[in-house]
């Protein structure tokens, strides 16, 4: 009789443990909801500003220079990016002529699609978009505002009281697809193909991450062409370290490059090691930076290792280093739309 009474309890416990394990695994492999709404693209970038504020004891982000157009935007919409934006997910579309083919179609330059979550004031934002728009389309009960911006058509749609989608891709089906996905039940198996394949390599609880196709033959590769001789996929993520960790006031950075062969991975690792050595030597020779405790801690934490056809770089970036880097940089005005007429 005792066994009969105990068995249901044990079975329930096993089911609960299995459900929790499954939920953790699905969460690990599923991009955040804003990223799952994005269209297929060649690179993705995600930033969780709400988590950054919480990690900063709830304080607002450092203020940026407010251009007159941005001040007008704040007055008209009541929305301030550094204060009210919680999450931002971006899809980057390389031009169709990009080596291997990009998702930007016939556009001669890079195009973007994004989903923003934050504290929007719906009526004020809608009125602002309506004044700017050259046209307004109703798609599945959602208004799509088309705005001329720098010679391109920017399409904007208010998905919900706290989320907005936008895209300057030439194909209107791109933002229509984002609207359609926002109307479906959230699925951990959803999202663009590139993210479904590589998001599992993003650290849990990352405040910021990026997944990108790299081709050294493309202009969009920029300085990365110095490191990569052949196409690869790069996954970069930064997460706050465990409060009990001895370097609690640091961000754990992880960059992983997936190459086409172990030989390619070895070549990348060698180049990165040389670059780090040269940078460290240069910092050491520049007086105060060479003696800076945060800079020393950063370089001491750097680790690079090759694992088959991919290379992993890890580092603990002290918060002091980040604060100094931000302070030394000249803040640019936050991006915004043109002023209302």
N, C-alpha and C positions, 0 to 999 in steps of 0.2 A: 504493500500500500504506500509505503514511504517513497519507493521508486516511482510509482505512478504520479504522486503529487510533485515530486522533484523534476520529473522529465519536462513538463510544460515550461517551468521556470528556466531550466537550462536551455531549452529550445528557443525561448524568447530572447534570452541573453545572446545566444549565437546569432540570431536574426538581426538584433540591434547592432552588434559588432560588425556583422557583414555589411549592413546598410551604411554605417558610418565609414567603413573602409572604402566602400564603393563611392560614396559621396566625395571623400577626400581625393580618390583617384580621378574621378570625373572633373573635380575642381582643378586638379593639377594640370589636366590636359585640355581644359576648356578656357578659351580667352574670355576676358570680361565682356559683359553684355554690350557696351558701346563698340568694342572691336568686332563682335560677332555680327553687328549690323552693317559693317563696312563691305564694299564690293571687293571682288578680286583685284589684286594689285601686285606690284613688284617689291614694295617695301611698306612696313607698318611701324608706327610709333605710338606709344601710349604713355600717358602721364596721369597719375593719381594725385592731384593737388590737395584733395580733401585729406588724404592720408598724410601728406607732407605737413599740412597745418596741424593735424593731431600730433604728429611726431615733434612738432615745434611748439607743443603745449597750447595749441589752439590759436596761436598768433597768426595774423595775416602775413602773406608773403611780402618781401621787400617791395616798396613802391617803385614804379617805373616812371620815366618821363612821360607826361601827358601832353601829346600834341593837341592843338586846338580841335582837330577832327575827333580825337578820342574823347576829349572833354564833352564835346557835343553829343557823342554817342552815349556817354554815361548819363547825361542829363535827359536824353530822349528815352532811353530804355531802362534806366535804373540799374544797369548791369555793369559791374567792374570786374574785369577778368581776374586780376590778382586777388580779389576778395570773394567773388561769387562763383568762379569756375571750379568745379569739383573734379571732373574727369574729362579727359580729352583723348580721342582715338583718331589717328590720321592714317589714311591710305595714300600711298604715293604711286602715281602712274607714270612709268617711264614712256617716252615716245615710242610709237610703233616701229620706228627705224632702229631702235635699240638692239644691240647684238642679241640674238635669240628671240627677239620680239618683245615689245613692251605692251602694257595694257592701256596706254594712252591713246590708242587709235591713230588717227592721222595728225594729231597735234604735234607741232614741231618742238615743243618744250614740255617739261614735266607738268603734270596736272595733279590736283589734290582732291580728296574727299574726306570729310570728317564728321564725327559725331561728338557733340559737346553735352555734358551733363552739368547742371548747376542750378543756382537759385535765380531763375528767370522770372520776370514779371510779364506774363503772357500777353495781356492786352497792350501794354506799352511796346513790347517787342514787335508784335504783329502790326501795330500802327506804324512803327518805324520802318519795317520792311515794306509795307504797302506804299509808303511815300517814295521809297527808293526804286521800287520795281518798275520795269518797263512793261511787264505783263504778269498776270497771276493765273495759274492753272489749278483747277480742282482735280486732284487725283485720289480716288478712293476716299473721298471726304477729307482729304488733307490738302491745304493750299501750298502750292509750290511758287515761290516768288523768284522771278528771274531778274537779276540785277546786272547791268553792264559795269564791269570793273576792270580797268586797265586793258580794254580791248577784248575782254573775254566775258562769257556769260556765266555768272555765278548763280546757281540755283540753291535756294534755302527753303527748308521745310521745318515747321515746328511739329515734332513727333509727339510730344507730351508736355505737361506743365514743366517738366524739368529736363527736357532733352531737345536738342536741335541738330538737324543734319544739313550739310552743305556740300556742294561739289561744283568744280569748274570744268569737269569733264564735258566734252562736246556732246556726248550721247545722253539724252534725257532719261534713258532707261536706267542709268546708274543711280540717280537719286530715287527714281521710282522703285527700284529694287530695295533700297534702304528703307523706304516707307513700308513696303510689303513685309520685310523681315521684322520690322518693329511691331507689326500687327499680329505676328504669330507668337505662340508660347515660346518662352526662352528654352533653347535646346543646348545642352553641353556639347553636342556633336555638330553644332552649326558653325558658321564663320567661313571666311575665305580659305581656299585650299592650302595656300602657303602657311597660314597660321595653324590650320589643323595639323599640318605636318611637323612644324617646328616649335609651337608654343610650349610643348612639354619640356623644352630645354630652358624655359624662362624660370627663374627662381620663384618660389612661392612668396606671396606677399610683397612682390616687387613694386616699388613706388614709380618706377619708370622702366620701360623696356622697348626694344626695337628689334624687328626681324627684317632683313633686307637681302635681296639678291645682289651680288657684286659681280661686275664684269670689268676687268681692267681696260678693255677696249672701248668702253663707253665714257663719254665726257662726264656723266653723272658720278662716276667712281671717284673723281677728285683725287685727293692724296692717297686713297686706299690702293691706287694702282702701284704705289711704291712697294706695298706689302704683298699684293696678290698678282701673280703672273697669269692665273687662269680663273675662270668663273668659280664662285663659291657662294655659300649662304652664311650670313653673319647674324648671330643672336647675341644681343647685349642686354643685360638687366642689372638693376641696382635695387637692393633691398636694405632696410634698416636691420642692423645686427640685433641679436637677442640682448635684452636689457642686462642679462647676467653675464654677457660676454665681456672680457677685460677691455675690449675696444667698443664699448656700447655706443659711444658718441662717434660712430662712423657708419658709412654706407658700404655694404658688401657689393662690390662690382664683379660681375662675371661676364666675360666675352668669349663666345665659342664660335669658331669658324669651321664650317663643314666644307671640305674640299673634295676633289674628285679621286684622290689616291693618297696613300701614305707618303709618297714622295713629295706631293704637293704640300701636304700638311707639314712635313719636315722643313721644307723651304720657307713656309710662312713662319714657323716657330723660330727659325734661325734669324730671319729678318727682324722679327719683333724683338728678339733678344738683343740684337745689335742696336736697334733704335732706342731701346730702354737704356742700354749702357751709355750711349752717346748723350741722351737726354740727362741722365743722372750726372754724368761728368760735367755737362754744361751748367746744370743747376749748382753743382758743388763749387764751380769756379766763379759764380756770381754772388759773392759776398754773403748777404743776409739770407738769400734763399738756400744757399748751401748749408747754413747752420740752422735752418728752420726745422723745429722738431716735427711739425706736421708733414713737411716734405720728406724728411728722413723716414718717418713712420710709413708713409705711402710707399716709398721705394722698398723698404724692408719687407713690406707685406706682399709685394708682387711675386706671383708664381706663374710659370708657364710650363705646360706639359703637353705632349703629343699623345693622343689616344687613337691609334689607327689612322683613319682619314680625316680626323678633326683635331683642332688645337684649342686648348682651354687656357685662358688667362684669368686669374683671380687677384683681387686686391681689396684691402680695407682702406677706404678713403676717409680720413678724419674729417669731422664736421668743420674743424678749424680751417682746413685746407679749402673746403668748399666755400666757406664764408669769405676767405681772402680772395679766392678766384672771382667770386661774384662782385666783391668790392672793387677789385682792380679793373673789371670790365666796364665799359661805358654802357649803361642801360639804354636800350632802344625803346621807342614808344611801342606800346602794345598794338598789334594789328587790329584794324577796324574797317568798317565800311565807310563809304563816302558820306559827307554830311547830308542831312535832309535838305530838300529844296525849300 
